C-alpha cells in the first residue's frame, strides 16, 4: 500500500513534469488510482465524473510521457493514443521493462514506485 501512496504522491507532485522517467510501478499504480476514481465518480454523478477526468488528465499524460521515456521512447508517442485501435500499442509500450542505466531522458528510477533515489533528482 505504501508503494501505491508513493506513486500517487509522485504523479500529483510532478503533474506538469514531462521530463525524466517513470518506472512501471509508478505508472500502473497511478493508472489503478485513476480507474478507481473514475468508477466512483461515475456512480455519483456525470458532472463529478467530468471533473474527475479533467482533474486527472494532465497528471495522466505527464506520467505516460515519463513512462515512455523510461522505455527509451519519445513522449510524442502518446499521440498514437488518438488513433482508434492503433492507440492500443501504447499498452504494449507501457508494459515494457525499463531501460537499464541512463538514457536520453535521465537516470533510471530506483526508489519506491519508481521514484528517483535521493541525489539523482
N, C-alpha and C positions, 0 to 999 in steps of 0.2 A: 504494500500500500504506500510505503514511503517513496518508491520509485514513481508511482502514479502522481503523487502530490508534487514531487520534484519536477516531473515532466510538465505538468500543468503550469507551475510557477515559472519555469523557464520559458515556456511558449508565450505566456502573457507578458513576461518581462521583456522578451525580445520580439514583441508583436510587429514591430516595424523594421526588424533587423533581417535584411535579405542577404547578408554576408555570413560567411562561416559555414559550419557544418552541424547537422543534427543526426545523431545515431538512430538506429531503428527503434529502440525503446521509447525515446522521446517522441518520435513521430507517431507511433502506434498508440501509445498511452493517450496522447492528445486527441487522436482520432476517436478512441473509445469515449473520451470525455465529450467530444462533440456529438457523437451518436446518442449518448445518454441525455444530454441537454436537449437535443432536437426531439427526441421521443417524449420527454416530459413536457416540453414547451408546446408540442403539437396537441397534447392531451388537454392542456389548459385553455388555449385559445389560438386562433390563427394569427392574430396580431402579435402575441407573445412569441410564437414560432418565428415570425418575420424579424422581430427584434433580435432573437437569439441567432438567427442566420447572419444578420448584418453585423452583430457584435463579434461573432467568431470567424467571419470571413477573412479579415486581414491577418489574424494570427495563424489561421489555417494555410493561407497562401505562403506566409513567411516560413513556417516550419516545413512546408512542402518544398520550397526552394532550397532551404538549408539541407533537407534530406537528399535532394537531387545532387547538391554539391558534395555531400558525403559519399555518394556513389560515383563521383567523378564526372557528373553531367552538369550542363549549364542549367540554371534556373529557368531559362526560356523554354525548356521542355514542358513546363507547366501549361503552356498554351496548347499542347496536344489535347489536354482535357476538354477543350472547347469543341473538338471534333467528335461527333457521336460515334460510339463503338470503338473507334481508333483510340480514344482517350483512355480506354481500359488498360492500355500498355503502361500507363503510369503506375498502376498497381504492381506490375512486374518490377518497374524501376524502384518503387518504394520498398519492395521486399528484398532487394538485393543487399548483400553484405556491404559493410563499409569498406572503402579503400584503406588499406593499411598505410600507416605513416602519413606524412604531409602530402597534400595535393594542391592544386592551384587555388583552392578556396580556404586553405588553412590547415591547422593541425587536426589530427584525429580526435574526436571526442572520447574521453576516457572515464569520466566520473559517473555517478549515478544518473540514470536516464539520459546518458549521452552528454551530460554537462561537461565542459572542458575542465580538466584538473586545474587546481589553483596554480597561477603563474603562467598558464597557457592562454589566457584571455587577451 
